[in-house]
């Protein structure tokens, strides 16, 4: 399926700045409000439904015999047509 990037931002930030951004998203989700992403003159507003797919992925990229890059990715997904897109899996725990 083709992918269309509607907004993208990658910035080096402190842990506190990242936590603030994630908290802002969490507050919007909890309140059932749209989420607006903005950087400079670029912005994108998404209005997630009450039920969506939350994907979390931890990965390492790089050579097997040398230093690489570690990442934890968080992704929210839902069908554009308004369906609930429910998928079942084990319950995520974040400690």
C-alpha positions as CSV (number, residue, x, y, z in Angstrom):
1,X,0.0,0.0,0.0
2,X,1.5,3.4,-0.9
3,X,2.4,5.8,1.8
4,X,1.9,9.5,1.8
5,X,3.8,11.5,4.4
6,X,1.6,14.4,5.6
7,X,3.9,15.7,8.3
8,X,7.4,14.8,9.5
9,X,9.6,16.2,12.2
10,X,12.9,14.9,13.7
11,X,14.6,17.0,16.3
12,X,17.3,16.3,18.9
13,X,15.6,17.1,22.3
14,X,16.2,16.5,26.0
15,X,14.3,13.7,27.7
16,X,12.2,16.3,29.4
17,X,11.2,17.9,26.1
18,X,10.2,14.5,24.7
19,X,8.2,13.7,27.8
20,X,6.4,17.0,27.5
21,X,5.5,16.2,23.8
22,X,4.2,12.7,24.7
23,X,2.3,14.2,27.7
24,X,0.6,16.7,25.3
25,X,-0.4,13.9,23.0
26,X,-1.7,11.8,25.9
27,X,-3.8,14.8,27.2
28,X,-5.4,15.3,23.8
29,X,-6.2,11.6,23.5
30,X,-7.6,11.5,27.0
31,X,-9.8,14.5,26.3
32,X,-11.0,13.1,22.9
33,X,-9.6,16.2,21.1
34,X,-7.8,16.4,17.8
35,X,-4.0,16.5,17.9
36,X,-2.2,19.2,15.9
37,X,1.4,18.7,15.0
38,X,3.3,21.9,14.2
39,X,6.9,22.9,13.2
40,X,7.6,26.2,11.6
41,X,5.0,26.9,8.9
42,X,4.1,23.2,8.6
43,X,1.2,21.7,10.6
44,X,-1.1,18.7,10.5
45,X,-4.2,17.9,12.6
46,X,-5.4,14.4,13.2
47,X,-8.5,13.4,15.0
48,X,-8.1,9.8,16.3
49,X,-11.2,7.8,17.1
50,X,-12.1,6.4,20.5
51,X,-10.5,3.1,19.6
52,X,-7.3,2.8,17.6
53,X,-4.2,0.6,17.2
54,X,-1.2,1.5,19.4
55,X,2.0,0.0,18.0
56,X,5.2,0.0,20.0
57,X,8.5,-1.2,18.5
58,X,12.0,-1.3,20.0
59,X,14.8,-1.9,17.5
60,X,18.5,-1.7,16.9
61,X,19.9,-0.7,13.5
62,X,23.5,-1.0,12.5
63,X,26.3,-3.5,12.0
64,X,26.4,-6.7,14.0
65,X,30.0,-6.2,15.0
66,X,29.9,-2.5,15.9
67,X,27.9,0.3,17.5
68,X,24.5,0.9,16.0
69,X,21.4,3.0,16.8
70,X,18.7,2.1,19.3
71,X,15.1,3.3,19.0
72,X,11.7,3.0,20.6
73,X,8.9,3.9,18.2
74,X,5.3,4.7,19.1
75,X,2.6,4.7,16.4
76,X,-1.1,5.3,16.5
77,X,-3.1,3.8,13.6
78,X,-6.8,3.9,12.6
79,X,-8.7,3.4,9.4
80,X,-9.3,6.6,7.4
81,X,-12.9,5.5,6.7
82,X,-13.8,5.7,10.4
83,X,-13.8,1.9,11.2
84,X,-12.4,0.8,14.5
85,X,-9.5,-1.3,13.0
86,X,-9.5,-3.4,16.2
87,X,-6.6,-5.8,16.4
88,X,-6.0,-8.2,19.2
89,X,-2.6,-8.9,20.9
90,X,-1.1,-9.2,24.3
91,X,-1.6,-6.3,26.6
92,X,1.2,-3.8,26.6
93,X,2.8,-2.8,29.9
94,X,5.2,0.1,30.2
95,X,7.2,0.2,33.4
